[in-house]
């Protein structure tokens, strides 16, 4: 059983290293193909591309993997929503209008023949 976990860990490590190498080359190739031609920027090296990828991942993607806090919070909110009565739901909606802006109610379409 222990050997299975060790083998799985080694396989995941090899896959992670391969993914980092591949992503670095992909970012470098895309940058060197597009940026100098479009904007006149310099060509970058592999290490610069890998650093750019990691920086963009930290700034825009976060470091969490998989389903994190947001998924648990959404599941919790759906559970609470199902337990609310229609009156409580309406009260919640009215309370959220100040936070999320005005809730637009659908406008009734004019009937044919009316001006």
Secondary structure, DSSP 8 states (H G I E B T S, - for coil): -HHHHHHHHHHHHHHHHHHHHHHHHHHHHHHHHHHHHHH------HHHHHHHHHHHIIIII-S--SS-HHHHHHHHHHHHHHHS-HHHHHHHHHHHHHHH-----------TT--
